[in-house]
Amino acid sequence: MSFDFPSLLSADGAPVWAAALCTLAIWTFLIRDNPIYRLAEHVMVALAAGWGVGYYYYSYIHPVITEELIGQGRWFYIIPIILGLFLYTRFIPSVSWLARYPMSAYIGYGAGYYLAFNAKPFLSQVTASFVSFSQPAFTGTLNQIVFFICILASLVYFFFTISKERPAMGYASQLGKIVILIALGAHFGNTVLYRYNLFLGRLSYVLGEWMGLLQ
Amino acid sequence: MRKEFPMLLTVVAALTVILSQFFFHIAEWNLMDVLDKWLNVMWGIAIGLGIVNLSVVHGKKIMRRAPGFYNSVVLLAILYVYAILGLWTTTQGYYHAWIFDNVYAPLDSTVFGLVAFFITTAAYRAFKVRTWEATVMLLAGMILLLGSAPIGEAIWADWAHLRQWFLDIPNAAGMRGIVLGIYLGGFATALRVMLGLERAWMGAMGGR
């Protein structure tokens, strides 16, 4: 096993060195908080924000100005530009209320979109909950019964307007709580797996692409 | 003007989307497309708000010579150089894309990967068997982890099957209950916003 670093000055090697050094700079945090990590963190924030400027300009603003406003003379496209600029009035206290105008458009669109487009997925979730108990195998039937009972129990847990003091409601609610805890535990386990996946990806990059140890 | 017109604008925007979705003749006017483009333009302009905020926060740190102010100098320098480079060459430009691929992307994925170490200690604290509820979460998390990692299969060949059953039956049922609750809560909130009963989004804005 021997190290095989790429040439720092070659066209193929420079990107690997840059990526590997950035990775190591972040990993220094595992020892303790230090100036190298903080510098890398600031560089990351700066690049994320700086990238957003070019991306949003060329994705959203530039096409509307060149194609709609100038190209087709649709003057009313000046309105969103003015409304967008109103967002900056929050820095001037005397006219800061103007920032509500663009916010109201966002909020109204969001509310309308939710009411108009989410009824379908909601109903499909409801209909998918009514599973068929008639399955070819007994285990299949048992699974569907367990699934249905678990859904009912988790819904009962969210009924806050009905008293849980009645035994049936109390037990159902307790079962619902267990089912929801299982779902949250599984969700947490998935998150842990995803993060480790990212870490292992970086580790294999540093050991393989940069150090040349995994060939 | 300060509260009434924004409220009216909210209702108009919401109704435009709803009517465009449910009425064919209104959908033909393409109001939804126009509104989409309007909001995208406003969204694009809003990115500058983040730049201004970053500049103000870090500018103050530099002026005060606060500890670590040199990081703020680097941040502002890179922010403006990279933003100008993006506007000049577009995000597809060679140098812009090179920096994104070889500096930003590795930094970003390493930071998110770094969370793996802290999430493990968080898992220990969260799942430590104190109550029966924590035990249930611990078991669910352990079954999922052991069923996904090769070590689980080395210990017991059927871990993967147990993991799949947990994902398909109790996990799916629990998530369904949560999702249905979220949908209903979302509908109620959207309706409250549209009817003007929910005004928290207007903020205090100096109490006016």
Contacts between the chains, C-beta under 8 A, distances in Angstrom:
chain1	res1	chain2	res2	distance
A	14	B	102	7.8
A	15	B	98	7.1
A	15	B	101	7.0
A	15	B	102	4.1
A	18	B	102	4.3
A	18	B	103	5.7
A	18	B	106	7.7
A	19	B	102	5.0
A	19	B	103	7.5
A	19	B	105	7.7
A	19	B	106	4.0
A	20	B	106	7.7
A	22	B	102	7.9
A	22	B	103	5.7
A	22	B	106	4.5
A	22	B	107	4.8
A	22	B	110	6.9
A	23	B	106	5.3
A	23	B	107	7.9
A	23	B	110	4.7
A	25	B	107	7.8
A	26	B	107	6.3
A	26	B	110	4.1
A	26	B	111	5.7
A	26	B	114	6.0
A	27	B	110	6.8
A	27	B	114	7.2
A	29	B	114	6.4
A	30	B	114	7.4
A	30	B	117	6.4
A	35	B	68	7.7
A	38	B	68	6.2
A	38	B	71	5.5
A	39	B	71	5.8
A	39	B	74	6.4
A	40	B	107	6.1
A	41	B	71	8.0
A	41	B	111	7.6
A	42	B	71	4.3
A	42	B	72	7.2
A	42	B	74	5.7
A	42	B	75	4.3
A	42	B	78	8.0
A	43	B	74	6.6
A	43	B	75	7.4
A	43	B	78	5.9
A	43	B	103	7.2
A	43	B	107	6.8
A	44	B	104	6.7
A	44	B	107	4.2
A	44	B	108	6.4
A	44	B	111	6.6
A	45	B	54	7.5
A	45	B	75	6.2
A	46	B	74	7.3
A	46	B	75	4.5
A	46	B	76	7.4
A	46	B	77	7.8
A	46	B	78	3.8
A	46	B	79	4.1
A	46	B	82	6.7
A	47	B	78	6.4
A	47	B	79	8.0
A	47	B	82	5.8
A	47	B	99	6.8
A	47	B	100	7.3
A	47	B	103	6.5
A	47	B	104	4.2
A	47	B	107	7.4
A	48	B	104	6.8
A	48	B	108	7.5
A	49	B	47	8.0
A	49	B	50	5.8
A	49	B	51	6.0
A	49	B	54	5.9
A	49	B	79	5.5
A	49	B	83	7.5
A	50	B	78	6.6
A	50	B	79	4.8
A	50	B	80	7.4
A	50	B	81	7.4
A	50	B	82	3.1
A	50	B	83	4.3
A	50	B	85	7.8
A	50	B	86	6.5
A	51	B	82	6.7
A	51	B	86	6.4
A	51	B	91	6.9
A	51	B	96	8.0
A	51	B	100	6.1
A	51	B	104	6.6
A	52	B	47	4.8
A	52	B	50	7.1
A	53	B	47	6.0
A	53	B	48	7.6
A	53	B	51	6.6
A	53	B	82	8.0
A	53	B	83	3.9
A	53	B	86	5.6
A	53	B	87	6.5
A	54	B	83	6.7
A	54	B	85	7.4
A	54	B	86	2.2
A	54	B	87	5.7
A	54	B	90	6.4
A	54	B	91	4.7
A	54	B	96	6.7
A	55	B	86	7.1
A	55	B	91	5.2
A	56	B	43	6.9
A	56	B	44	4.0
A	56	B	47	4.6
A	57	B	44	6.3
A	57	B	86	7.5
A	57	B	87	6.0
A	58	B	86	8.0
A	58	B	90	5.3
A	58	B	91	6.4
A	59	B	40	7.7
A	59	B	44	7.1
A	60	B	40	4.2
A	60	B	41	5.7
A	60	B	43	6.2
A	60	B	44	3.6
A	61	B	41	5.8
A	61	B	44	4.3
A	61	B	45	6.8
A	64	B	37	5.8
A	64	B	40	7.5
A	64	B	41	5.1
A	68	B	37	7.1
A	77	B	37	7.3
A	77	B	38	7.6
A	77	B	41	7.2
A	79	B	38	7.0
A	80	B	37	7.4
A	80	B	38	3.9
A	80	B	39	7.3
A	80	B	41	4.1
A	80	B	42	5.1
A	81	B	41	6.1
A	81	B	45	6.9
A	83	B	38	7.6
A	83	B	42	5.6
A	84	B	41	6.0
A	84	B	42	4.0
A	84	B	43	8.0
A	84	B	44	7.3
A	84	B	45	3.1
A	84	B	46	6.5
A	85	B	45	6.4
A	87	B	42	7.5
A	87	B	45	6.7
A	87	B	46	5.5
A	87	B	49	5.6
A	88	B	48	7.3
A	88	B	49	6.7
A	88	B	52	7.2
A	90	B	205	7.8
A	91	B	52	7.2
A	93	B	206	5.9
A	96	B	205	5.2
A	96	B	206	6.3
A	97	B	2	4.4
A	97	B	3	8.0
A	97	B	205	5.3
A	97	B	206	8.0
A	97	B	208	5.6
A	99	B	205	7.4
A	100	B	2	7.3
A	100	B	3	7.5
A	100	B	6	4.1
A	100	B	202	5.5
A	100	B	203	7.8
A	100	B	205	7.0
A	101	B	5	7.3
A	101	B	6	5.8
A	101	B	9	6.4
A	102	B	42	5.1
A	102	B	46	7.7
A	103	B	6	7.2
A	103	B	201	6.3
A	103	B	202	7.5
A	104	B	6	3.8
A	104	B	7	7.0
A	104	B	9	4.2
A	104	B	10	4.4
A	104	B	13	7.2
A	105	B	9	5.8
A	105	B	10	7.7
A	105	B	13	5.1
A	105	B	38	7.1
A	105	B	39	6.5
A	105	B	42	6.8
A	106	B	39	6.5
A	106	B	42	7.3
A	107	B	10	5.5
A	107	B	13	7.8
A	107	B	193	6.0
A	107	B	201	5.1
A	108	B	9	6.3
A	108	B	10	3.6
A	108	B	11	6.5
A	108	B	12	6.7
A	108	B	13	3.0
A	108	B	14	4.4
A	108	B	193	7.4
A	108	B	194	7.4
A	109	B	13	4.7
A	109	B	14	7.1
A	109	B	16	7.9
A	109	B	17	6.0
A	109	B	35	6.3
A	109	B	39	5.8
A	110	B	190	7.5
A	110	B	193	7.9
A	111	B	10	7.2
A	111	B	14	4.7
A	111	B	189	7.7
A	111	B	190	4.0
A	111	B	191	7.7
A	111	B	193	4.2
A	111	B	194	5.1
A	112	B	13	6.2
A	112	B	14	3.4
A	112	B	15	6.7
A	112	B	16	6.7
A	112	B	17	3.2
A	112	B	18	5.0
A	112	B	190	7.6
A	112	B	194	7.2
A	113	B	17	5.3
A	114	B	186	5.4
A	114	B	187	7.0
A	114	B	189	7.9
A	114	B	190	4.1
A	115	B	14	7.2
A	115	B	17	8.0
A	115	B	18	5.8
A	115	B	187	6.7
A	115	B	190	4.9
A	115	B	191	6.9
A	115	B	194	7.2
A	116	B	17	5.3
A	116	B	18	4.7
A	116	B	20	7.8
A	116	B	21	3.8
A	116	B	22	7.0
A	117	B	21	6.7
A	118	B	183	6.3
A	118	B	186	6.5
A	118	B	187	7.3
A	121	B	183	7.7
A	122	B	180	7.3
A	122	B	183	4.3
A	122	B	184	8.0
A	122	B	187	7.7
A	125	B	176	6.4
A	125	B	179	6.0
A	125	B	180	6.0
A	125	B	183	7.2
A	126	B	180	7.0
A	128	B	176	7.9
A	129	B	176	6.1
A	143	B	165	7.6
A	143	B	168	7.6
A	143	B	169	5.7
A	146	B	169	5.6
A	146	B	170	7.7
A	147	B	168	8.0
A	147	B	169	5.1
A	147	B	172	6.9
A	147	B	173	5.4
A	150	B	169	6.8
A	150	B	170	5.5
A	150	B	173	3.3
A	150	B	174	6.8
A	151	B	173	4.6
A	151	B	176	5.3
A	151	B	177	6.1
A	153	B	173	7.9
A	153	B	177	7.9
A	154	B	173	6.0
A	154	B	174	5.3
A	154	B	176	7.0
A	154	B	177	2.7
A	154	B	178	7.2
A	155	B	177	5.1
A	155	B	180	6.7
A	155	B	181	7.9
A	157	B	177	6.9
A	158	B	177	6.6
A	158	B	181	4.8
A	176	B	177	6.7
A	177	B	133	7.3
A	178	B	136	5.7
A	179	B	170	5.4
A	179	B	173	5.5
A	179	B	174	4.3
A	179	B	177	7.0
A	180	B	174	4.6
A	180	B	177	6.4
A	180	B	178	6.5
A	181	B	133	5.7
A	181	B	136	4.4
A	181	B	137	5.1
A	181	B	140	7.0
A	181	B	174	7.7
A	182	B	136	6.2
A	182	B	137	7.7
A	182	B	139	8.0
A	182	B	140	4.4
A	182	B	166	7.0
A	182	B	170	4.5
A	182	B	171	6.0
A	182	B	174	5.7
A	183	B	140	7.7
A	183	B	170	7.0
A	183	B	171	4.9
A	183	B	172	8.0
A	183	B	173	7.6
A	183	B	174	2.8
A	183	B	175	4.8
A	183	B	177	8.0
A	183	B	178	6.7
A	184	B	137	6.2
A	184	B	140	7.7
A	184	B	174	7.4
A	185	B	127	7.9
A	185	B	136	6.7
A	185	B	137	3.8
A	185	B	138	6.9
A	185	B	139	7.0
A	185	B	140	2.9
A	185	B	141	4.4
A	185	B	144	7.4
A	186	B	140	5.0
A	186	B	141	7.1
A	186	B	143	7.9
A	186	B	144	5.0
A	186	B	166	6.3
A	186	B	167	6.3
A	186	B	171	4.3
A	187	B	171	7.9
A	187	B	175	7.7
A	188	B	123	6.9
A	188	B	126	7.5
A	188	B	137	7.1
A	188	B	141	5.3
A	189	B	140	6.9
A	189	B	141	4.0
A	189	B	142	7.6
A	189	B	143	7.8
A	189	B	144	3.4
A	189	B	145	5.0
A	189	B	148	7.8
A	190	B	144	6.5
A	191	B	119	6.7
A	192	B	116	7.2
A	192	B	119	5.4
A	192	B	120	7.0
A	192	B	123	6.3
A	192	B	141	7.4
A	192	B	145	6.5
A	193	B	144	7.6
A	193	B	145	6.7
A	193	B	148	5.5
A	193	B	149	7.9
A	195	B	112	6.8
A	195	B	113	6.3
A	195	B	115	4.9
A	195	B	116	3.8
A	195	B	119	5.5
A	196	B	113	7.9
A	196	B	116	4.7
A	198	B	109	5.5
A	198	B	110	7.9
A	198	B	112	5.2
A	198	B	113	3.6
A	198	B	116	7.0
A	199	B	113	3.7
A	199	B	114	7.2
A	199	B	116	4.4
A	199	B	117	7.7
A	200	B	113	7.9
A	201	B	109	6.7
A	201	B	113	7.0
A	202	B	106	7.3
A	202	B	109	6.2
A	202	B	110	5.1
A	202	B	113	5.1
A	205	B	106	7.6
